[in-house]
């Protein structure tokens, strides 16, 4: 998240504040995505272009379900929390405020954490 002065900051998990690792990419459906896990059990997805968040959300939800697409489809909104972080610039590994406007070249993260009562 951007710092209090509006300057760029290293990305951190919106659930616990832990640092987010630099994305490692894989390609899917015309976009580049990233999956990782945070120590707070949030799953982190990444959209390199910031315009394929739906696909990144789906891939991250499936990852949170251990790769089980049927389980991911069976979940309801009450079963997980989603947070987004846009304005990411991979060359600097920073979140830059105001850089999420179209054409800015900013990427985005999606964070998913399953409800505590799910196995």
C-alpha positions as CSV (number, residue, x, y, z in Angstrom):
1,X,0.0,0.0,0.0
2,X,1.2,3.5,-0.6
3,X,2.7,5.3,2.4
4,X,0.9,8.0,4.3
5,X,2.6,10.8,2.3
6,X,1.4,9.4,-1.0
7,X,4.8,8.1,-2.0
8,X,5.4,4.7,-3.5
9,X,5.8,1.8,-1.1
10,X,6.7,-1.9,-1.3
11,X,3.6,-4.0,-1.6
12,X,2.3,-5.7,1.5
13,X,-0.6,-8.1,2.3
14,X,-3.8,-6.2,3.0
15,X,-4.8,-8.9,5.6
16,X,-1.6,-8.9,7.7
17,X,0.9,-6.4,6.4
18,X,3.6,-9.0,5.5
19,X,5.8,-8.1,2.5
20,X,4.5,-9.4,-0.9
21,X,7.2,-11.2,-2.9
22,X,8.2,-10.1,-6.4
23,X,5.8,-11.9,-8.8
24,X,7.0,-15.0,-10.7
25,X,4.8,-15.3,-13.8
26,X,3.0,-17.9,-15.7
27,X,0.8,-17.3,-18.8
28,X,-2.8,-18.2,-19.1
29,X,-5.7,-17.0,-21.4
30,X,-3.7,-14.2,-22.9
31,X,-2.5,-12.7,-19.6
32,X,0.4,-13.2,-17.3
33,X,-0.5,-14.3,-13.7
34,X,1.3,-15.1,-10.5
35,X,0.3,-17.2,-7.5
36,X,1.9,-17.2,-4.1
37,X,0.8,-17.6,-0.5
38,X,1.3,-15.3,2.5
39,X,2.1,-16.4,6.0
40,X,-1.4,-15.4,7.1
41,X,-2.8,-18.0,4.7
42,X,-3.9,-15.5,2.1
43,X,-3.3,-16.5,-1.5
44,X,-1.8,-13.8,-3.8
45,X,-2.6,-13.5,-7.5
46,X,-1.1,-11.0,-9.9
47,X,-2.2,-9.6,-13.2
48,X,0.7,-8.1,-15.1
49,X,-1.5,-5.8,-17.2
50,X,-4.1,-4.8,-14.7
51,X,-7.0,-5.7,-17.0
52,X,-7.4,-9.4,-16.4
53,X,-8.4,-9.3,-12.8
54,X,-11.3,-11.7,-13.3
55,X,-9.0,-14.4,-14.6
56,X,-6.4,-13.6,-11.9
57,X,-9.2,-13.8,-9.2
58,X,-10.3,-17.2,-10.5
59,X,-6.7,-18.6,-10.7
60,X,-6.1,-17.4,-7.2
61,X,-9.3,-18.9,-5.8
62,X,-8.5,-22.2,-7.4
63,X,-5.0,-22.1,-5.8
64,X,-6.6,-21.3,-2.5
65,X,-8.7,-24.5,-3.0
66,X,-5.6,-26.6,-3.6
67,X,-6.1,-26.6,-7.3
68,X,-9.6,-28.1,-7.0
69,X,-11.8,-26.2,-9.5
70,X,-15.0,-27.9,-8.4
71,X,-14.4,-26.8,-4.8
72,X,-13.7,-23.2,-6.0
73,X,-16.9,-23.2,-7.9
74,X,-18.8,-24.4,-4.9
75,X,-17.7,-21.5,-2.7
76,X,-19.9,-18.6,-1.9
77,X,-18.9,-15.0,-1.2
78,X,-19.2,-15.6,2.5
79,X,-16.6,-18.4,2.2
80,X,-13.7,-16.0,1.4
81,X,-12.4,-12.4,1.5
82,X,-11.0,-10.7,-1.5
83,X,-8.8,-7.6,-1.6
84,X,-7.2,-5.9,-4.6
85,X,-4.1,-3.8,-4.9
86,X,-3.5,-1.9,-8.1
87,X,-0.8,0.6,-9.2
88,X,2.0,-2.0,-9.0
89,X,5.1,-1.3,-11.0
90,X,7.2,-4.5,-11.3
91,X,10.4,-2.9,-12.4
92,X,10.6,-1.1,-9.0
93,X,8.6,-3.6,-7.0
94,X,6.5,-0.7,-5.7
95,X,2.9,0.4,-5.4
96,X,2.6,3.9,-6.8
97,X,-0.4,6.0,-5.9
98,X,-2.5,7.4,-8.8
99,X,-0.9,5.0,-11.3
100,X,-3.9,2.7,-11.8
101,X,-5.4,4.9,-14.5
102,X,-5.6,3.3,-18.0
103,X,-2.4,3.4,-20.0
104,X,-0.2,3.8,-16.9
105,X,1.4,0.4,-17.3
106,X,0.4,-0.5,-13.7
107,X,-0.3,-4.1,-12.8
108,X,-2.5,-5.4,-10.0
109,X,-2.5,-8.0,-7.2
110,X,-5.5,-9.9,-5.9
111,X,-5.5,-11.4,-2.4
112,X,-7.9,-14.2,-1.3
113,X,-8.2,-15.6,2.2
114,X,-10.6,-18.5,2.8
115,X,-12.9,-18.3,5.8
116,X,-11.4,-19.8,9.0
117,X,-14.1,-22.5,9.2
118,X,-13.3,-24.0,5.8
119,X,-11.0,-27.0,5.7
